[in-house]
Structures are given as C-alpha cells and as structure tokens.
C-alpha cells in the first residue's frame, strides 16, 4: 500500500536519516489537534482535550516500544533525550539517595555516536567524569573485546546507539546491555535512527534508557521521548512544574506528541515496510556497484538498517556531488545533518578507519517508506552521469569543486 507524505515540489527526497517528510496521515489530523489548544495541566474543560490527546499518544508510543506508558518522558527531541539520559544519570550518581555507588565515575560510549551525545560526554568530562570510547571496526561492527576490557565496577553508564545515523550499522545492544549489567552499570541507547525502521521491544533489549525523535518517523519536529526503566530516577534538566511526573518541566508540545503517537499507531506496518525498503536499497546498491566504477559501500559486511546506504565514490568530492545532485532534484547527504557545513570529513567514518580522502568522498542515501523503484532508478542514472562528469573534470583540471549547469 503506498505511503503518502508532504512533498517539496518534484524533488526526490533521499535523506530520511536527517529527517522525514510529514506523513499525510499526520497532516490531515493537525487541524483537529489544533482545536485542542488548552494547557493539558489545567483541570478545566479546555485542558481535558489536550490531556486526552497526550494520554492516547503516550499509550501508542508505549505499545510501539513494548514498555509501560509511565516509563516515557516526552522531550523536545532526540538531542534533549540524550542529554537527559547522560546528565540525569551523572547528577543522580552525585546524589546517592537517588542512585547508589557515588564513586562510579566512568562512562563508556561508542566512537561513532551522534554529536548530541559526544558533546554531552565532553561536558561530563569537564565535570570530572572519566570517558572511554569503544572502537568500531571498518566493517561497521563494534569491538566487543575492547568493550569487555573497559567494563569494570567503576562504570556508571554505557551509551551505544542502536544503529548509526551515517552508515546504518546496527550494534548488538541486547548483548552489550547484559554485559553492562553484569558489572552493575546502567545502559542507554540512542535509538533515534531505528524508530520506524526496525521492530523495537525495549524490554527484550534490556536497556535502562533509550532516546527517540518524532521527526525521524514522519511526525512533526519538536517532540522526542526518553524511555527510563521503572525504578530509575533521573535528575531533571528542566525544573518547573509537575509535568512528566516532575521529570521534565514545561508545558508539553501537544501537536508534536499527538503526531508521534499517530505514527506509532502504525506499529504493525514497520516490519512490512522494512522488508520493502531493504529490497529497494539492495536493488539500488547492486546497480551502483555494477555501473559506477570504483564505488564501495561502507559497513555492508555488518548488519544495517534497511534504508541506509553509505557510499564512498573516489575521485569526487562529496559536497560537490551533493550540490550537483540537488540541482537535478535529488536530496541526499554527505553525513549527519547536525554536522553539515563543517569543512572536516565525517568523524564517524574516520573513527571506523576510513582515510580523510575516503570520508570526503562519501555520500549517504536514506530511503523512506514512500520511496519508489522508479525514483531509485532515476537517481542511479543521474548519479552515474554526475560522477562521470566530475571525475572527467577533476582529471583534466585537478579541481573538485565544479558544479554542473
């Protein structure tokens, strides 16, 4: 069954890891949700409708993730959820009345985490935390031997993303959480990229905390979720009223929350869409490997999300390629949207062992539920033409900044 989203003209959108277009299902319900403009904390009639919307959405998200609704904290997005998870645990360890073992000062994170998490651990290091990075191999797999070596009784928290936002590589979260728990450490996973792309049951994964963002799953921007296992009390980042059971102050974003709930109600479609998307991605990758010389796919040897393809295209600058494709109506990315504009190559690809030249020749293609085979075939033809031209131009001039007219 076709999946419809709001579109930006005739552009073929292949950057679903950065954000997803708004679902038509969501867009159609926004006018009705706008009628519920009251404060959900108010006890009078104007507050009852918004509160009911929020309660319904909380139940829908909880069913999607296999958890209790009261274990969810609505946030402004994935970055806030990541910050709340790590800073909340850190501050709570400073107060032994909330969490035991004040002396645990070590935090383990993978070397390919999202900037929102890397910046957070840098902040924690300034506060006295000991940060250790778990290496990731070039094939996209995490170094479990080094992880086991780093684990000890000093570890307060381990944070490893479910799937990488640039390569799509999936990490063995269930196993890693069990290993963390064996030394008494907590386990957090940034699951932002996985929502809507993989069936998730947080109970089965065994994580203590997990972060999500609605705009990665065809919902409105400005809404995220942090799952906190029952019995785990975090220090709040935003103090104010009693919202979110005193765990996150501030009047809730009802529109964003309702839109995320509406998408989570499509839980049964996730597995079906994943199979369709993976089949389409494999078709695309088979064509580019056969038809574009010297191209390679990063992390293809390890498990990946079904929608993500990270290409290395030697002889072509990634930013130049992106601009040329954009002019021809195709939206793609060279890496994380949060790091766009940086002159430095992707820290994720460098951490995986790729050279700077390889990282600067990268292109990330992110398919969505609405992507069609015709769109991917047209993209391959355009990509071939642009790469051939840029390589020819670079060979003749030694430059790599040419934009086709």
N, C-alpha and C positions, 0 to 999 in steps of 0.2 A: 504494500500500500504506500503510495507516495507520501512524503513528509514535506509540508509546506512551511516556509519561513518568509519573513520580510526580506526583500532584496534591494540591493543598491544598483538600480539600472540593470544593465545586461552583464555586469561583472560576474565572472565565475569565481566564487569565493572558496579558496583552498587554504584558509588559515584558521581552522576551527580550534587549534590549540591555543591561539591568542584569545579569541572569544568566539562565541557562536551567534549567528543571527537570531533574532527573536522569532520564536515559534508563532505561527498564525493562530494556533490554539490559545496561546497566551495573549496575543494582541487582541483577539476577539473578546476576551474576558476583562481586559483592562477597564473599559467604560463602566462595567458593573462594579468592579472593585473600587473605582474612583468614587462611587456613591457612598462608600464606607469610609468617610473622611475623619471620623471621630478618633479620639485618643483611646486605644484599647485598655488603658489603665483606668479610664473613667467608668463609674458604676451606673451612670445613667444610660438612657437608650442609645445615644449617639456613639457610645463606646462599645456597646454589645456586639454590633455587626463586625467591626474590625477585630474584636477579640475572638469572635467565632471563626473568622477567616484565618486568623493566626493559629488557632487551635487545630483547625482542619489541616492546614499546611504542615504543622508540626507532626501530626499523625501520619500524613502522607510521606514526609521525609523519613520518619522513623521506620515505616514499613519498607521503604526503599533500602534502608541500611541495616535492617534487622536488629533494631535497638528499641529501647524504651523512649517514648517521646520526651520524658523529663531529663533524659541524658543529653539533650541537644540544646546548644546555646546559639541563638541567631546573632550573627555579626554583620559587619559591612562588606565582608568578602573573605577570600582565602588568605590574603595578607594579614588581616586582623586576626583571623582564626589561628594562623601560625604564630603570630606574636603572643596571643593569649595563651596558647599551649605552652610555649617555652618560657616566657616571662612569668606566667602564672605558676608553673612548677618551680621555677627558680625562687620566686618570692615566697612560695609556700614552704620550701625547704629551709628558708631562713626563719620560719616560724614552726618549731617542732610540734606545736599544738595542732597544726593542720596536717603536716606530713612528718613522719619520724626521720631519724638519721640526718640531722642538720649538717653533719660533716661530709655528706656526699657532694662533691664539687665538680665531678667530671660529666661532660656531655658529649655524646658521640653522634656525629651526623655524617651522611654520605658526602662525598666530594662533588656531587652533581646536583645539589639542592637548588631550589628556586631562590632568587635574590632576596625575597622577603624572609626566608629562613636564614640564609647566610648572613644578612645584615643583623638579624636578631642575635645570632650566636656571637657575632663580633661585639655587640653591645654587652652580652652576658660576660664575655671575656674581660671587658673593661670593669665589670662589677666583681671580678675575682673568680669566675668560673674557668675550669680547665676544658678547653675544646680540643677534641681529637676527630680527625676526618677519616672516614672509612673509604679506601680506594675503590675505584671502579675500573674494570679492565676495558681494553679497547673493544672487545666484543659486546660490551654493554652489561656484562654481569658484574655483580658486586663481589668484592674479595672477602668471602666468608671466613677464610683462615685468619686474615688480619683482624676482622671483626671479633672473632673469638679471642684473639690475643689481647685486644683492647678492653674486653669486658672484664670487670672486676667489681669488688664491693664498693669502690668509690664512685661508680657510675650512678648518677641520679636519673638520667633520661637518655634514651636513644631516639633519634628522629631520622627516619628514612622514608622518602616518598614512595608511594605505591608504584607510580610509573613516571618516568622522566618526561618533562614537557617538551624537550627538543628531539629526542630520539625515540620516545615512546617505550623504551625498555622497562619491563616490569620486574620488580625485585621480590624476593621470597619473604614477604612481610610476615606471614604466619610463623615460619621457622625462626626468623630473626626476633620476633616478639617473644617466642618461647625461650630463646637464648638469653634475652634481656631479663626476663622474669626469673630465670634460674639464678641470677646474681642479685635479685631484689630491685632491679631497675625498672622504671616505667618506660613505655614505648609509645611514641607518637608517629603518625604517618600523614604526610601531606598527600591527600587523595584527590586533590583538585582536578587533575587531568583524567582521573578514572571515572568520574561521575558521568553516567550515560554511555560509557564506552565499555564498561565491564560490570558484570554482576558482582555486587559487593555485599558481604554479610560481615559486619564488624565483630559480631560475637564469634564467628568462626575464625576470623583473622586473629582474634585475641589481643587487639591493640587497646591501649588505655585512652588514647586521644586520637582524633582524626579530623582533618580540615577539608572543607569543601567550599565551592563558589558557584552560585547560581548561573552566572553568565557563561560558564563553560558548558552549560546544559540547556541552551535555548531559552533561558529565563532572563529577567531584567537584571541589569547591573546594580550593584549596591547591596547585595544580600549574600551572605555566606553562613556557614554553620560550623561550629566546633562540637564534635562528639566528645563527651567526657564520661568515662565509665562511672557507673553508680558507686558512690562512696568516695570518689576522688574530688576533693575540694581545692579549687584553684584560687589564688589571689586575683581579684578583679583588676583589669587595666583601666576600666572606666567606672568611676564611682558616681553614684547619683541616686536614682530612685530604686524601687524594688523590682525593676524589670528583669526578666530571665532569671527569676528566683535569686535576685541580688548578685548575679554573676556577671552582668553586663548592663550598666546603667544607660539610660537614654530611651526616648520614645522609638518604638520599633518601626522599621520600614515595611509597612503593611503590603504595599504594592509588590515589592521585591520578594517578600516572604510568600505571598499568595502565588506569585508566578513560579517560584521554585517548587512549591507544593504541587501545582498543577502539572509540572513536568515529571515530578517524582511519581505521580499517579500513573505514569506510563511505564512503570517498573517492568511489566511483563514483556514490553517491546525491546528491552535493552539487549537481551541475548540474540533475538532475531536480527536486529539492526547490526549488531556486531559481526555476525556471520556475513551479512550482505556487504558491509563496509570492508571487511578483510578481503573478501573475494575481489572487490573492485580495486583495492590497493595492490593486491598481488598482480592483477592484470596490468595495472599501471607500471609497477616495478619491472615486470617481465619485459614490457615494451621498451622502457628506457634503457635497461641493461643490454638489450639486443640492438637497439637502434642508435644509441648515443655512445660513441667510443670513450673508453677510459673512465666511465662513471662507476661509482660504488655506492653502496647503501650502508650507513653506519648502524651497527648494532643488530644487523639482520640475523646473526647467529644465535641471538638470545631472544627469549620471549618479549613480545612487543604488544602495545595496544593495537587494535585492528585498523585504526585510522591514520597512523603516523608513519611518514617516510622521510628520513633524513638523508639527503643526497650529498655526496662530495663530487664536484664537477671540476676537475683540474683544468687550468688554463683560462678560467673565468672567475672574475671577482663576484662574490655573492651579492653584494649591494647593487652592483651594476646590472647583474642578471635580474634581480628583483625589480628594479626600475623599468627595465625593458619589458618584462612580463606585465607589470602594472599598466603600462601604456597600451598593451594589447588586450587588456580586460581580464587579467588573471591576478588574483590576490594571493600571494604566498609570503613566506617569511624566511629570514636567514637564521632565526633562533628565537629566543624569548622576547616577547613584545616589551617586557619591562626593561630590557637592556638595549632596545633599539636606539640608534643614534650614537652608540658608543663606537669609537674607532677601533677598539680592541676586538679580537675574534672571540668566539663563544668560550666562556670559562668552562662550560660543560664538556665541550669537545676536547679542549686542551686537557682537562682532568682525565679524560678517557685515553689520553696518549696520542691524540692526533697532532700533527705539526701545525704551526701557525698558518702555513700556506694552505693546508687542507681545511682548517677551520674557516679560513677566509673565503674558501670556495664552496661553502655549504649552502644548502637550500632545504628548508623544511616545508613539507607538503602535508597539510592536515585536512583529511576528508571529513565530511559530515553526513548526517542521516539523509540529507536531501541531495547529495552529490550523485550525478548520473554517469553512466558509462560514456555517453556522448561527450559530456564535459571533459572527462579524463582523456578521451582520445583526442579531442581538440587541443587540450593542454599539451599532450605529448608532441603533437605536430608543431605547435608554437615553440615549445621548449627546444626541440631539435633545431629549428630554424634560427632561433636567437643564439643558442650555444655555438652553432656552426659559424655564424657571422662574427660573434665576439672573439672566438678562437682565431679566426682568419685575420681579423683586425689586429688582435694582440700580437700575432706572429709577425705582421708587417710593420707595426709601429712600436711594439714593446709597451703599449699602454693597455690599461684595463678599465678605463672609465668611459668608454664610448656608449652613448645611448642612441638607439636606432630612432629614425624619424618615422 
